[in-house]
Amino acid sequence: MVFSGYRVTSKYGWRVHPIDKVKKFHGGIDLVKSHKSLISAFIGGTVLFAGYNGGYGNIVVVKDKNGHAHAYAHLDSVLVKKGQVIKKGVNIGRQGAT
């Protein structure tokens, strides 16, 4: 799977958890860009959450029209607000390590 400008750091499926160091199922795909690069939404929808949330740091969660949630975590900064309706490709934050 290719995402222009992104590098895949963790695939969907079983992996050794980076913090717990035990085998766990990872239900997502982790992507990274250069620090502070703009992060755009892969799909449009409604912003369910935008802000700081514990182990995810600064995070944006977008709910698509099919009810699926898409999380963009560890952002340096967040550029959208809860409740905002966004289109695919809209800048939602900047790459970070929170």
N, C-alpha and C positions, 0 to 999 in steps of 0.2 A: 504494500500500500504506500503510495507516494503522496505527501502533502507538501506542496511547494514552499520552500523556505523553512520547513520543520524537519527535525530529526526525531525518529522514534527511539525512545529510551526504555520503554517497557511495553510489551505486547499483551493482548488479551489472553488470559489463560493462567495456568499454574506457573508460579515463579517462587524464588526465594525472596521473601519480603525484605526490602532494603534496611529496615530498622529492627524488626523482630528476628531476622535471620532464620526463619523457619518457612517451610513450603506452605504457601497460601494461594488461594485463587484470586486473581486480579481481574475485576470485571470492567476494565476499561483499557484504553490505549493512552500511554503517556507520550507527549510530544514536547519538544523544546525548540526555542529559537534563541538568537543572541539576546543577552541581557538588555532589558528595556525596549526591545522591539515591540511594535504594535501587534496585538493578538486580535484576529478577526473571528467572528462567529462562523462556524462551519455550517450552521443551519439557522434559519429564522425562528422566531418564537417570542415568548414572554419571559422577561427576567424574573425568576422566582426569588433569587437571593443575589445580593451584590454587596460585598464587604468582607470583614475578617471573620473566620470561623476556625478556631483552634488549629488542629493539625494540617488543615488545608491552607492556612494563611489567608491571604486575600483571594477570594473566590467569586466567580460569577457562575450562576446556574441558570440555564435557559431551558424552558419547557417548549418542545416543538408541538405542531398541530396534532401529532399522533399521541401526545401525552408522555413522550420520552424526555428525560432530563439529561442535559449535557453540561458537564462541569468543567470549568477552566480554573484550575487551582494554582496556588503559589505565585500569584501575580505580584508585580512590583506596585502597580496601581490599577484601580478600577475606574472605567470611563462611562459606565452605565448605572442606572438606578433600578431598584426593585419596582416591578410593575411596568417597566418600559417595554414596548413592543419593538423588536428589532428585526431587521432583514439579514439574510445570509451576507457575509462579507463586511458587516459593520464592525468597526473597531470597538472592542469591549474592555480592553485593558492593555497593560504592558508586561512583557515577560519579566519574571522576577524569581525570587527564591524564598518567599515568606513561608 
